[in-house]
Amino acid sequence: MKKKHELPECPDATTFSLIGSKWKLFNIRNRLVKPYRFNELLNSLEGISHKFLADSLKSMEKDGIIEHIDFKENQKV
C-alpha cells in the first residue's frame, strides 16, 4: 500500500494513480454489484487476458482497494 506522502496532493490525481487503467475501473464497477470469483470477472471483462486481470487484482489488493478472499475449494481435506 502506498504511503500518504507517496501520493499526489490532488484527490483526482491520487484516484487516477491508484486506479489508472480501464480494467481496474471495470473491476471496481463489477465488484460493487457483488463479490466475483476470478473466472467470473475474467468472463465479464471482454478483451482482458488472464495474466493482466491477475496482475490488476494483485495491484489493487496491494493498494488496499480490494480484498482477496480464498475460498479454498481446490484443496484436499
C-alpha positions in Angstrom: 0.0 0.0 0.0 1.3 3.5 -0.9 2.1 5.8 1.9 0.3 9.2 2.1 3.5 11.1 1.3 3.9 9.0 -1.9 0.5 10.1 -3.3 -0.2 13.3 -5.2 -1.8 16.1 -3.3 -4.7 16.5 -5.8 -7.5 14.0 -5.0 -8.2 13.4 -8.7 -4.5 12.6 -9.4 -4.5 10.3 -6.4 -7.5 8.4 -7.6 -6.0 8.1 -11.1 -2.7 6.9 -9.8 -4.4 4.2 -7.8 -6.9 3.1 -10.4 -5.0 4.1 -13.5 -6.4 1.7 -16.1 -9.8 1.0 -17.6 -9.6 -2.6 -16.4 -9.2 -1.6 -12.8 -12.2 0.7 -13.2 -14.3 -2.1 -14.7 -13.2 -4.5 -11.9 -14.3 -2.0 -9.3 -17.6 -1.4 -11.1 -18.3 -5.2 -11.2 -17.3 -5.8 -7.6 -19.7 -3.1 -6.4 -22.5 -5.3 -7.7 -21.4 -8.5 -5.9 -18.2 -10.3 -5.0 -16.9 -12.0 -8.1 -14.7 -15.1 -8.3 -11.7 -14.8 -10.6 -13.2 -16.6 -13.6 -16.5 -14.7 -13.3 -14.5 -11.5 -13.6 -12.5 -12.8 -16.5 -15.7 -13.8 -18.3 -17.4 -10.5 -17.6 -14.5 -8.3 -18.9 -14.3 -8.9 -22.7 -10.8 -8.5 -24.0 -8.8 -8.8 -20.8 -6.1 -11.5 -20.6 -5.8 -13.9 -17.7 -2.4 -12.5 -16.8 -3.4 -8.9 -17.0 -6.5 -9.5 -14.8 -4.4 -11.3 -12.2 -1.8 -8.5 -12.2 -4.5 -5.9 -11.9 -6.2 -7.6 -9.0 -2.9 -8.1 -7.2 -2.1 -4.4 -7.7 -5.5 -3.3 -6.3 -5.1 -5.6 -3.3 -1.7 -4.3 -2.6 -3.0 -0.7 -2.7 -5.8 -1.6 -0.3 -8.6 -1.1 -2.9 -9.9 -4.7 -2.8 -9.6 -7.6 -0.5 -8.7 -11.1 -1.7 -10.8 -14.0 -0.3 -9.5 -17.5 -0.7 -12.4 -20.0 -0.8 -10.0 -23.0 -0.6 -12.3 -25.0 -2.9 -9.5 -27.0 -4.6 -7.7 -28.2 -1.5 -8.0 -31.8 -0.4 -9.4 -32.4 3.1 
